[in-house]
Amino acid sequence: MPASRRFPAGLLAYALFGTAAVIALVSHGIPLVAPLMGLVGIAGLIVAYVKRDDARGTWVASHLRWLIRTFWFSFLWGVVGGIVLVVLGIILIGIPIALLIWAVASIWVIYRVIRGYLLFKDSKPIPGCDRPRRRRRLAASACRRRPAPAFR
């Protein structure tokens, strides 16, 4: 059974993020703002947050975490570019620097959406995103006792 039938929420989140990137690219050329400024991107973020608990323990959880992190890091770089534009824009050096930050972040957003979808359609987790958070792992490993090896 294809991944899209088993986990429609993950496919929906990718579709919303991808659509938001295309809308932003067509409308104003910088898809950085797609996952954070457009309603379609925000809808994708909401789907990812709502379905995150349902997907816990499956490979889809890594994809939802991947999309959530894509949203927040693109938002961070958008803010950094905006601050650079405002602070250094007065002396005109901030304009090209801000545009460079936004362009690099735009390429990064598109890369993450495409890479994640390619792994999603093959029903594979995102490498590095399928592990639980460090805090939980430490707590779980501290409570788990391994049996002593049997000596003969």
C-alpha positions as CSV (number, residue, x, y, z in Angstrom):
1,M,0.0,0.0,0.0
2,P,1.5,3.4,-1.0
3,A,2.5,5.8,1.8
4,S,-0.2,8.3,0.6
5,R,-3.0,5.9,1.5
6,R,-1.6,4.9,4.8
7,F,-0.6,8.4,6.0
8,P,-2.7,11.0,4.2
9,A,-1.9,13.7,6.8
10,G,1.8,13.5,5.9
11,L,1.1,13.8,2.2
12,L,-1.3,16.6,2.9
13,A,1.4,18.5,4.9
14,Y,3.9,18.0,2.0
15,A,1.3,19.1,-0.5
16,L,0.5,22.3,1.4
17,F,4.2,23.2,1.9
18,G,5.0,22.5,-1.7
19,T,1.9,24.5,-2.9
20,A,2.9,27.4,-0.7
21,A,6.4,27.4,-2.2
22,V,5.1,27.4,-5.7
23,I,2.6,30.2,-4.9
24,A,5.3,32.3,-3.4
25,L,7.7,31.7,-6.3
26,V,5.1,32.6,-8.9
27,S,3.7,35.6,-7.0
28,H,6.9,37.4,-5.9
29,G,9.9,35.2,-6.7
30,I,11.2,34.4,-3.2
31,P,9.7,31.2,-1.8
32,L,11.2,31.8,1.6
33,V,8.0,33.3,2.8
34,A,5.9,30.5,1.5
35,P,5.8,28.3,4.6
36,L,5.6,31.2,7.0
37,M,3.6,34.0,5.4
38,G,1.0,32.3,3.2
39,L,-2.2,30.8,4.5
40,V,-1.4,27.5,2.7
41,G,1.9,27.2,4.5
42,I,0.4,27.9,7.9
43,A,-2.3,25.3,7.1
44,G,0.5,22.8,6.4
45,L,2.2,23.7,9.8
46,I,-1.1,23.2,11.6
47,V,-1.6,19.8,9.9
48,A,1.9,18.7,10.9
49,Y,1.4,19.8,14.6
50,V,-2.1,18.2,14.9
51,K,-1.1,14.8,13.3
52,R,2.3,14.7,15.1
53,D,0.9,12.7,18.1
54,D,-0.9,10.3,15.8
55,A,2.3,9.5,13.9
56,R,4.5,9.1,17.0
57,G,6.5,5.9,16.8
58,T,6.2,5.6,13.0
59,W,8.5,6.8,10.2
60,V,5.9,9.6,9.4
61,A,6.8,11.3,12.7
62,S,10.2,12.1,11.3
63,H,8.6,13.8,8.3
64,L,6.2,15.9,10.4
65,R,9.1,17.0,12.6
66,W,11.1,17.8,9.4
67,L,8.3,20.0,8.1
68,I,7.8,21.7,11.4
69,R,11.6,22.4,11.7
70,T,11.6,23.7,8.1
71,F,8.9,26.2,9.0
72,W,10.5,27.5,12.1
73,F,14.1,27.7,10.7
74,S,12.8,29.5,7.6
75,F,10.9,31.9,9.8
76,L,14.2,32.5,11.8
77,W,16.1,33.3,8.6
78,G,13.3,35.5,7.3
79,V,13.5,37.5,10.5
80,V,17.3,37.7,10.4
81,G,17.1,38.9,6.8
82,G,14.5,41.5,7.8
83,I,16.6,42.7,10.7
84,V,19.7,43.0,8.4
85,L,17.5,44.9,5.9
86,V,16.3,47.4,8.5
87,V,19.5,47.9,10.4
88,L,22.0,48.0,7.5
89,G,19.5,49.2,4.9
90,I,20.2,52.8,5.9
91,I,23.7,52.5,4.4
92,L,22.5,50.5,1.4
93,I,24.7,47.5,2.2
94,G,21.9,45.7,4.0
95,I,19.7,45.4,0.9
96,P,21.9,43.0,-1.0
97,I,22.9,41.1,2.2
98,A,19.2,40.7,3.1
99,L,18.4,39.5,-0.4
100,L,21.2,37.0,-0.3
101,I,20.0,35.7,3.1
102,W,16.5,35.3,1.7
103,A,17.7,33.7,-1.5
104,V,19.8,31.1,0.3
105,A,17.0,30.4,2.7
106,S,14.6,30.0,-0.2
107,I,16.8,27.4,-1.9
108,W,17.1,25.6,1.5
109,V,13.3,25.5,1.9
110,I,12.7,24.1,-1.5
111,Y,15.5,21.5,-1.0
112,R,13.9,20.3,2.3
113,V,10.4,20.0,0.9
114,I,11.7,18.0,-2.2
115,R,14.1,15.8,-0.2
116,G,11.4,15.1,2.4
117,Y,8.8,14.2,-0.2
118,L,11.1,11.9,-2.1
119,L,11.8,9.9,1.1
120,F,8.1,10.1,2.1
121,K,6.9,8.5,-1.2
122,D,9.4,5.6,-0.6
123,S,8.1,5.2,3.0
124,K,11.5,6.0,4.5
125,P,12.1,8.2,7.6
126,I,14.2,11.3,7.4
127,P,17.7,10.4,8.5
128,G,18.4,11.9,11.9
129,C,14.8,13.0,12.6
130,D,13.5,9.6,13.6
131,R,15.3,9.6,16.9
132,P,13.5,10.8,20.0
133,R,14.7,14.0,21.6
134,R,17.8,13.8,23.7
135,R,16.0,14.5,26.9
136,R,13.7,11.6,26.5
137,R,16.4,9.3,25.3
138,L,18.6,10.0,28.4
139,A,15.6,9.5,30.7
140,A,14.7,6.2,29.0
141,S,18.2,4.9,29.0
142,A,18.7,5.7,32.6
143,C,15.6,3.6,33.5
144,R,16.4,0.7,31.3
145,R,18.6,-1.9,32.8
146,R,20.4,-4.4,30.7
147,P,20.5,-8.0,32.0
148,A,23.9,-9.1,33.1
149,P,25.6,-11.5,30.7
150,A,25.3,-15.1,31.7
151,F,28.5,-16.8,32.5
152,R,29.0,-20.5,31.8
